[in-house]
Amino acid sequence: MDAQFVNNLQVLLQEVSGASSTEAIQKATTALNQQFYSTSACVPALFTIAKDNGNPAVRQLAAVELRKRITKFWGELDDSVQQQMREAVLKAIIDEISDPVRHSMARVISSIAKVDIPDRKWDNLVQFLYECCQSPTASHREIGIYVLDSLFETIADTMEAHLEHLFVLFKTLINDPESLVVQVTTLEALGKVADFIDPENRNEVGSYQALVPSMVQVLQKCLATDNEAYASRCFEVFNSLLILEVPLLSRHFGELIEFSINVGGNEDLDDKLRIMALNFLSWTATYKRGRLQKLKIVKPLIEKMLPITAQEDPEDIDEDSPSRVALRVLNILSTSFPPQQVFPTVITHVLRYMQNPDPMFRKGAMLSLAIIIEGCVDYTRSQAGDIVTLVCAGLSDSDERVRRASCMALGCIADELDDEIASYHEKLLPLIFSLMNESNVVIVKYAVNALDCILESIGDPIINYLPQLMERLVVLLDSGAMEIKPIALSAIGSAAHSSGEEFRPYFDAVISRIKQAMALTGDDDVMALRGVATDMASTLAEAAGIDAFRPHLEETVQLALQGMESDSSLMRESGYCYFGVISRVFKEEFSKYIQFIAPQLLKTLRMDETVQFGFDLEATNESEMAGNDDEGDDNSENLPFNVNTAVADEKEVAADAAGELFANSTEGFLPYVEDIAKELVELLGHYSDTARKSAVAALFTFIRTFSKMAKSDPWKPGVPLCVPIDDNTASMIRVVLPALLHVWEDEDEKLVVIQICTELRSIMKDVGPAVTIDYAEEIAKNLLEIFEKKALCQTAELEDEEDRADEEPDDELAEHDSLLIGAAADCVAEFAEVFAEAFEPIMDTFLPHIAGYAKPTFATSERAMSVGCLAEISRNMGPAITKYAETLFQIFMAGLGDDNLEVRSNSAYGVGALIESATIDASPYFSDVLKAVFPLIKIADNTNNARDNAAGCVARLILENADAVPLAAVIPEWISALPICKDHLEDIPVYDAICHLLKTKRAEIEVCLPALMPVLKQALEDPDSLISSESKQYLSSL
């Protein structure tokens, strides 16, 4: 070895390790790369320095650099040099006294083993490590287990063959009497071993399970000694075990949960340690839902989380705390489990906490209520009044922390229960107005945010509040704190949206402020205001109308484009929001601007949002020069990635805008459709579920827009196609459907699959059977998996084999699961409409699955979904439904006896639609049907359209066979339920039946003409009525 080469290399490494500036590091690094790291001679030279230099920082740096060069140069070294290094490195690591250097040297051994072991060139390595692990010297045991652990990263296949012996070794090491380092490193090695255990190998699974109690004891020891770093490493292992399908933790799962609950709730421990334990619980709720349910631990877990929510939080909203993580656990539980298992427990504690003299418990009550609403929306609709009463108490609380939490809670609840909460405006708005006058900026901020959520859905009642609203909001916009201004402007936009024409007196003052804000430059807070102003400009345009906004169009377009040219994802997002809505206002008139927007859309959709980080082969990171080893591999392709979520959000909004722009500007967007559609197809595989949802919606909008542009004849149901589609629509279908079906099978997010089902239903309604005719079999397979609860998004919780084997049928569903099945049911019903009689083979498959959800053991929403879906199918299939008439009739009649009004309403519609469509004589059953339906006729408020559906059902019986209906008894009650109030599709059978009775001169209806004529007059004058043209003409002549 050239001594001068070694000496010069050593000098440069010393310069790097002692450098105080980036410039000095870069200069030395360049010299290292050019003069030393381009030849294999650097390998033995670096090794010499790593074992002999007197400075530990230099030794570690040399070891780190050596590890990187092993892969490239090891094979170029003479066999004798290789053998000398193998022997010397094992001695060097034993002799080394510095832990960081030992760790780096261990990775050198691992890198050499990666090359040598597959070629059987270092057979004594594993034996050496076994001897180290069994040494009476703790430092030797630490070396042995650390190298073994690192070998699982490089030669895992080889190590897998030693599992049986390793389990014996690990059993000793995990209980090491002296060294916590040995215990923690063994636990980490076990984390890697878990990836290689065969679920079918009971011996391996059993051996691992037997070690779990000892693994937990290691974690307990870390917590007892307040060793945050080691505890974090242990929790990482346990978290990783949760996402495996192998049931390694199942035998001790209950104890693990109890342990984590106790740690999370222990205020004597450091908050960081508590947060780790609570995060483990959040992972458990996410990935082991079935196990939690099986152990009946959901309620106790909720009860343990709630007191933690009453603890103090840091001022920084982005900083984790036990309280915030406990709220996160509650949120996951609410979206993962049936609301019946979550809401009653939470609300019981909320009511008690609101009476607690400690304001922190009242704060926790409000935040807990807010955080679970997402998963309990439908379940809590009927309880909105009680929820508002609780929130009002919080808004009026004497403690500002409770008032702040209540404002936050109201914003969350109003966002989910928008219409219900807005209906209580008389109770809520005076309290919010009062809070907007407080001196606490944070309370004012959250109060205005809650106001914004309510104003979005308040509708006409806003007129009474507009003067007071605008006066206060404009003051906040002009002179409020900068963090409040964007929210105040957003609330003004919501007020404009809800008030429509009534906003005209405020238009000029607001648009001038918006244009001024759209031109602002400055820090993040200023740009946030500019972004909201850009978005709100289009909201104002939609509210004021095309004529009022036209004078401001050119200026706001230019300001929006200028904002999008800045290096800010936020400004580009805001620009896309503006252009999407403004195109909806100006339609084809907006086309002249597409040439400026579409290229930006493409640029966004093509953006690379991943940035590699780690250490490069040719450039060494400054932090590593200071002595931190790198876990990465030598090849840049194996480096970890940092994901820019701002760009992901931008792509989501860009996809939404693309759909809007094409739908509204049509011809002007055509030159860009092909390229943008290609990028949207790519976006279907994006890591962000919201971006995938937007891509799905935009691509179906492209199909719909081409279809509308073609101006073809309306589609007709049936297969083969009765009405052909144009070439552009057919081409877009061929682009979208195969791509969509390809990603659907692997989609693991329920909300994305819900979006797919919703869009499929909508596109079939708009474009007809042409969309699905070539893909019916695959679509039907995917939909069937949803009903069978076998879709990937329903099984992504990664339950282990033991859980699946012991799983008990559970008819209660989490709301997201219920929404998913409901969306699939709507899609199936639309399938029946577009395929008509050709739907029969699909119906044979789906009927037992859909009907199963009508069982009394299922929740109301599932029963209503099942009956509603079968009712729609009964209408849509026409005469082909006759084959299933007996089964469906029994389901509908049972539904008419249900204790839930929505189920009874859907059943009334269903039995009428079945009798109308089927070709069998149902007259013998009319008496039973009328007896079951008539109570709905008498419902005063038409809740769930029950009265409308009952009236439609009676009409269908009359049209089917009026002689089988006791008209004298039925007609007066029937007329009293008219006119149709909401479900105007029932206008068609109702007024067709009336015309039939009048034309056939039935005496029973003629005597009721005095009561009937005002009904007919009101129906004919109602712009929402859907009376058939023939019936309208006849009734008008009366």
Secondary structure, DSSP 8 states (H G I E B T S, - for coil): --HHHHHHHHHHHHHHHH--SHHHHHHHHHHHHHHTTTSTTHHHHHHHHHHH-S-HHHHHHHHHHHHHHHHHHGGGS-HHHHHHHHHHHHHHHHH---HHHHHHHHHHHHHHHHHHGGGT--TTHHHHHHHHHT-SSHHHHHHHHHHHHHHHHH-HHHHHTTHHHHHHHHHHHTT-SS-HHHHHHHHHHHHHHGGG--TT-HHHHHHHHHHHHHHHHHHHHHHHTT-HHHHHHHHHHHHHHHT-SS-SSGGGHHHHHHHHHHHHH-TTS-HHHHHHHHHHHHHHHHH-HHHHHHTT-HHHHHHHHHHHTTS---S-TTS--HHHHHHHHHHHHHHHS-GGGTHHHHHHHHHHHTT-SSHHHHHHHHHHHHHHGGG-HHHHGGGHHHHHHHHHHHHT-SSHHHHHHHHHHHHHHHHHSHHHHHTTHHHHHHHHHHHTTSS-HHHHHHHHHHHHHHHTT--GGGGGTHHHHHHHHHHHHHHS-TTTHHHHHHHHHHHHHHHGGGGHHHHHHHHHHHHHHTT--SSHHHHHHHHHHHHHHHHHHHHH-HHHHHHHHHHHHHHHHHHHTSS-HHHHHHHHHHHHHHHHHHGGGGGGGHHHHHHHHHHHHT---EEE-S--SS---HHHHTT----S-SSGGGS-EEE-HHHHHHHHHHHHHHHHHHHHHGGGGHHHHHHHHHHHHHHTT-S-HHHHHHHHHHHHHHHHHHHHHHT-----SSSS-SS---HHHHHHHHHHHHHHHHHHTT---HHHHHHHHHHHHHHHHHH-GGGTTTTHHHHHHHHHHHHTT-SHHHHTT---HHHHHH--------HHHHHHHHHHHHHHHHHHHHHGGGGHHHHHHHHHHHHHTTSTTS-HHHHHHHHHHHHHHHHHHGGGGGGGHHHHHHHHHHHHT-SSHHHHHHHHHHHHHHHHH-SS--GGGHHHHHHHHHHHHT-SS-GGGHHHHHHHHHHHHHHHHGGGS-HHHHHHHHHHT-S--S-GGGHHHHHHHHHHHHHTT-HHHHTTHHHHHHHHHHHHH-TT----HHHHHHHHH-
